[in-house]
Amino acid sequence: MSEFLPSQFLSHCSTDALSKAAQLLKEGGLVAFPTETVYGLGADAANLEAVQRIYAVKARPSDHPLIVHIASLDGLGVWARDIPDYAIVLARNFWPGPMTLVLLRSAIAEDYITGDQDTVGLRVPAHVIALGLLNEFAKLGGFGIAAPSANRFGQISPTTAEAVREEIGEYLSSQDLILDGGSSLIGVESTIIDCTGANPRILRPGAITEEMILESTGVALSSSGNEIRVSGALESHYSPRARVVLNAIPQSGEGYIAHVNFVTPTGVIRLASPSSIEEFARDLYSAMRFGDALGLTTIVIVAPEGEGLAIAIRDRISRSAKNIS
């Protein structure tokens, strides 16, 4: 633990820590917590002032909706209405897991959660600490935890507690908590699926793929529908401070992220050498953070080919490369 980090910021996740974190959420505090995808910054989804603090800490636009994390499929009926059968099938097959369902909202899902839209995003995370926190929160009468990624808006999502501290620690109060659950297993954000139409539609790719959705539901996916704003869908997002360049030959002094089979040119700083698609996803954000920590001005990334999770990786890399700040 950093000597500059107040002791109440970082908590390893004992049962007592989860109970304390749930109580803090109920009292309007913020808790950053691990999920299998990335770390989230959580607040009581039914508490306007607490949710407004999320927006302030992240410097997030107020019309950018939040995902509500719930403890189980039972929470669907609390937050959503007119739920199609295929959405129930998806929830049964892939929750807990890296999938967010966008549904027509119920009365409890107010504008400050939905970005003034008539839809709400819901997810049951597959992480023992996240589920433990959600269940402790439910015992206190909580209905769900609003939790975008625990980073400043548009920047790299954190996959460790230390990355959360580096990103937003200075913006948290002394009463807020960061729960340390180690490194996120998947490393990129959840698949977001629009479930407001007759057919499901992927709004953000992730570890739950088009093939998995089709096999699960037997319902063909749609490629069009009403415009819905969701997390991480802006043209520029997931961006380090360094300039990201795609599929180029790196020059001396530049950072390099590519499959292990790609040779590192002389003078180039290798940031990650993943040997599989899963490892690429898991290492991507931490490698970009490492490049920033080294003060690099350019990071070259060779995007992986293929379907499935590789589509999500290419999506994140493409958006990170459009940072022109």
ABEGO torsion letter per residue (X at the ends): XBAABBAAABBBBBAAAAAAAAAAAAAGBBBBBBBAABBBBBBBAABAAAAAAAAAAAGBBAABBBBBBBABAAAAAAABBGBBAAAAAAAAAAOBEBBBBBBBBBAABBAAAAGGBABBBBBBBBBAAAAAAAAAAAAAGBAEBBBBBBBBBGBBBBABAAAAAAAAAAABBAABBBBBAEBBAAGBBBBBBBAABABBBBABBBABBAAAAAAAAGBBBBABEBBBBBBGABABBGBBABBBBBGBBBBBGBBBBBBAABBBBBGBBBABBBABAAAAAAAAAAAAAAAAAAGBABBBBBBBBEBEAAAAAAAAAAAAAABAX
